[in-house]
Amino acid sequence: MAELSEADQARLAAYCDILGVPMSSTEPNPQLALQVLARMYLVPTIESHADRNRTLNEIRGNLAGHFDKWSIFVGRTAMISAQMQELPHWFQHQNASTEVLIKRYKSLSTGIFILQFLGIGATAGSAVAAGIAQGSKEGSVKAGAKRMGQRLAGQGPLLEEIQRRIGSRLTPAKTNIVGAVVVVGGATVYFNALEQQEELRLIIMQRFQEGEVTDDQFREVFGDRIDPAMLKKYWEL
């Protein structure tokens, strides 16, 4: 099994610290652990309880066969899943201070960047690209997510092609990349995170135009700097 790069080690350590997962528990397959935790981190951006539950089950389902079902990592991710299903309603951004909104935004930006780096869309590229194009046409990230979801979840040839490619050259045994289900789950959290990020940008821009946001605060959001240290429990801010 290939060693994690130094950058990926830092990312995995950051996720473990935030989510309360012992780093040592990832040892059987740290590559898969990073893929799973990076996706779980963005699940709170999904507003629907039922959709959060479904997505968490899809993501954690990829642990089967790679982590013992009684392992610390499986147990801890199960606890995290239960907590994420019963979230406080953090979506009312208008009531939060500018400082809190900036922290939320930077945490989301880092999580989104890491998911992109880990390959979100790498095997489902045409579906994600089509979703982004649709969202661009309609001026809505949600529209893009809906179109992408239809393309991935439908019974057309795309999902079969993703599964075929993963089965032939992206199996966990070869590359420790998660399976087709996490490709779908990853795209779900990715688009929801983009939507939350878009909403935060709009609120901060409006406050800036009204003189409620300083130039330095504005640059913190619109001049993104990506660092694992920025990962926070944004849903508790």
C-alpha positions in Angstrom: 0.0 0.0 0.0 1.4 3.4 -1.0 2.3 5.9 1.7 0.3 9.0 2.0 2.1 12.2 0.8 3.1 14.7 3.4 0.2 17.0 2.3 -2.3 14.2 2.6 -1.0 13.2 6.0 -1.7 16.8 7.1 -5.2 16.7 5.6 -6.0 13.4 7.3 -4.6 14.6 10.6 -6.8 17.7 10.3 -10.0 15.7 9.6 -9.2 13.3 12.4 -8.7 16.2 14.9 -11.9 18.0 13.9 -14.1 14.9 13.9 -12.5 13.2 16.9 -11.2 10.2 15.1 -8.0 8.6 16.4 -5.3 8.9 13.7 -4.1 5.5 14.6 -7.5 4.0 13.7 -7.0 4.9 10.1 -3.9 2.7 9.8 -5.4 -0.3 7.9 -6.1 2.0 5.0 -5.3 5.7 5.5 -6.0 6.6 1.8 -9.5 5.3 2.1 -10.0 6.9 5.5 -9.0 10.3 4.0 -11.4 9.9 1.1 -14.3 9.0 3.5 -13.6 11.7 6.1 -13.2 14.4 3.4 -16.7 13.5 2.1 -18.3 13.2 5.5 -16.9 16.6 6.4 -19.2 18.3 3.9 -22.3 16.3 4.7 -23.7 19.0 7.0 -24.2 21.3 4.0 -27.1 19.0 3.0 -30.2 20.5 4.5 -32.5 17.5 4.2 -32.2 15.0 7.1 -33.2 12.1 4.8 -30.6 13.1 2.2 -27.9 13.4 4.9 -28.7 10.0 6.1 -28.7 8.5 2.7 -25.4 10.2 1.7 -23.7 9.1 5.0 -24.7 5.5 4.4 -23.4 5.6 0.9 -20.1 7.1 2.0 -19.5 4.7 4.9 -20.6 1.7 2.9 -17.2 1.9 1.2 -15.5 0.8 4.4 -16.9 -2.7 4.1 -14.1 -5.1 3.3 -11.4 -2.7 4.1 -12.0 -2.0 7.8 -13.3 -4.5 10.4 -16.9 -3.7 11.3 -15.9 -3.6 15.0 -12.9 -1.4 14.4 -12.4 2.0 16.1 -12.6 3.8 12.8 -15.9 2.2 11.7 -17.4 2.8 15.2 -16.3 6.4 15.3 -17.6 7.3 11.8 -20.9 5.7 12.9 -21.1 8.0 15.8 -20.2 11.0 13.6 -22.9 10.0 11.2 -25.5 9.9 14.0 -24.5 13.4 15.1 -24.5 14.8 11.6 -28.1 13.5 11.0 -29.4 15.6 13.9 -27.7 18.9 13.2 -28.7 22.3 14.6 -30.2 24.4 11.9 -27.0 26.3 11.0 -28.3 27.4 7.6 -29.7 30.8 8.8 -26.5 32.7 7.8 -28.2 36.1 7.9 -28.3 35.9 11.7 -24.6 35.2 12.1 -21.8 37.8 12.6 -19.5 38.6 9.7 -16.6 37.0 11.6 -18.5 33.7 11.9 -19.6 33.8 8.2 -15.9 34.2 7.2 -14.8 31.3 9.3 -17.6 29.2 7.8 -16.7 30.2 4.3 -13.0 29.5 4.7 -13.7 26.1 6.3 -16.0 25.2 3.4 -13.5 26.5 0.8 -10.8 24.3 2.2 -13.1 21.2 2.4 -14.2 21.8 -1.2 -10.6 22.2 -2.4 -9.4 19.0 -0.7 -12.3 17.1 -2.2 -11.4 18.4 -5.7 -7.8 17.4 -5.0 -8.8 14.0 -4.0 -10.6 13.5 -7.3 -14.2 14.6 -7.1 -15.4 14.4 -10.7 -12.3 12.5 -11.8 -14.3 9.4 -12.7 -17.6 11.2 -13.1 -16.2 14.1 -15.0 -18.8 14.3 -17.8 -21.7 14.3 -15.3 -20.1 16.9 -13.0 -19.2 19.1 -16.0 -22.7 18.9 -17.4 -24.1 19.7 -13.9 -21.9 22.8 -13.7 -22.8 23.9 -17.2 -26.5 23.5 -16.3 -26.0 25.5 -13.1 -24.2 28.2 -15.0 -27.1 28.5 -17.5 -29.7 28.8 -14.7 -27.5 30.8 -12.3 -27.9 28.3 -9.6 -25.6 25.7 -8.1 -28.6 23.8 -7.0 -29.8 23.4 -10.6 -26.4 22.0 -11.5 -26.6 19.6 -8.6 -30.0 18.4 -9.7 -28.8 17.8 -13.3 -25.7 16.1 -12.2 -27.7 13.9 -9.8 -30.0 12.8 -12.5 -27.1 11.9 -14.7 -25.4 9.9 -12.0 -28.4 8.3 -10.4 -30.2 7.5 -13.6 -30.3 4.1 -15.3 -28.4 5.3 -18.4 -24.9 4.2 -19.5 -23.0 6.8 -17.5 -23.2 5.1 -14.1 -22.4 1.8 -15.7 -19.3 3.3 -17.4 -18.2 4.7 -14.0 -18.6 1.4 -12.4 -16.7 -0.3 -15.3 -13.8 2.1 -15.1 -13.6 1.8 -11.3 -13.8 -1.9 -11.5 -11.0 -2.1 -14.1 -8.5 0.5 -12.9 -9.7 2.3 -9.8 -10.3 -0.5 -7.4 -9.3 0.0 -3.8 -6.9 -2.9 -4.1 -5.0 -1.0 -6.8 -5.2 2.7 -5.8 -7.1 2.8 -2.5 -9.7 5.1 -4.2 -13.2 4.6 -3.0 -15.9 3.0 -5.2 -18.7 4.3 -7.3 -21.0 4.9 -4.4 -18.7 7.5 -2.9 -18.3 9.1 -6.3 -22.1 9.7 -6.1 -22.0 10.7 -2.4 -18.9 12.9 -3.0 -20.7 14.8 -5.8 -23.7 15.3 -3.6 -21.8 16.9 -0.8 -19.6 18.8 -3.3 -22.5 20.6 -4.9 -24.2 21.3 -1.6 -21.0 22.8 -0.3 -20.7 25.0 -3.4 -24.3 26.2 -2.8 -23.6 27.1 0.8 -20.3 28.8 -0.3 -22.2 30.8 -2.9 -24.8 31.9 -0.3 -22.1 33.1 2.1 -20.3 35.0 -0.6 -23.6 36.8 -1.5 -24.2 37.8 2.1 -20.7 39.0 2.7 -20.8 41.0 -0.6 -24.0 42.6 0.4 -22.6 43.6 3.8 -19.5 44.9 2.1 -21.6 47.2 -0.1 -23.4 48.4 3.0 -20.2 49.2 4.7 -20.5 46.4 7.3 -17.4 44.5 6.1 -13.9 45.8 6.1 -11.5 45.6 3.2 -9.4 43.0 5.1 -12.5 40.9 5.8 -13.5 41.1 2.1 -10.1 39.9 1.0 -10.3 37.0 3.4 -13.3 35.6 1.4 -12.6 36.8 -2.1 -8.8 36.0 -2.0 -9.1 32.4 -0.9 -6.1 30.8 0.8 -6.3 27.1 1.3 -4.8 25.5 4.4 -5.8 22.4 6.3 -5.6 24.5 9.5 -8.7 26.3 8.3 -10.8 23.2 8.6 -13.2 23.9 11.5 -16.6 22.5 12.6 -18.3 25.1 10.5 -21.7 23.7 11.4 -21.1 24.6 15.0 -19.9 28.2 14.4 
